[in-house]
């Protein structure tokens, strides 16, 4: 199956800073952790207030993974949710600049997930160590909003970072290639997403899907545009006749927003405009 489409999905990489002055500036030390296990995420925070002790709350994004309303955003270190340890990472004076504090977050593999190295986004927040999140797990959405009734303010500073593990350059754009690794199977499906099922064929994106009878699973492919193209007319061009594919393959062409918080009515609600082609009931 070949599909070429000048498409869609908005990527991340925006820096949000605090509502107080001076701004809490979070910076990540280059390079970002590679898409292998065992490397921490390190950085520093400037202009940290001196009125109390502060910490970093960190979340990683695993595309297609959803549990307990997380929508793919999981706290790190993740073992805190299961063992009772703190999901916050302490800030330490860096020893050179009195206004700068460093941190090192363990974003490596921890059971029961098994694929933290495949995370494609990181979200970091500066919060007091007395914040309730440091004693009991809060979702990313609850942390961002705070709890005014309980006197819990939103974070003093934040940073969102994109880190694609696999990309493809085609049609004049860069695409993030979905690879579930140890997290498979993932949504949609559930399917096993493998970066080897995506290739650039003479400037077109080739997406391969099939049933792996040896392992008894569906192999799938997905690409996401890194650039937000905004409003306009989107044109999708598919090579070949869709009506001869049979009743197994599904082609989905859609916009998708990973940063919409879940609701009680629908855990995985997103801003989405979706076109799907398939046969069967």
Secondary structure, 3 states (H helix, E strand, C coil): CEEEECCCCCCCCCEECCCCCCCCEEEECCCCCCCCCCCCEEEEEECCCCCCCEEEEEEEECCCCCCCCCCCEEEECCCHHHHCCCCEEECEECCCCCCEEEEEECCCCCCCCCCHHHCCEEEEEEEECCCHHHCCCCCHHHHHHCEHHHCECCCCEEEEEECCCCEEEECCEEEEECCCHHHCCECCCCEEECHHHEEEECCEEEECCEEECCCCEEEECCEEECCCCCCCCCCEEEECCHHHCCCCCCEEEEECCCCCCCCCCCCCCCCCEEEEECCCC
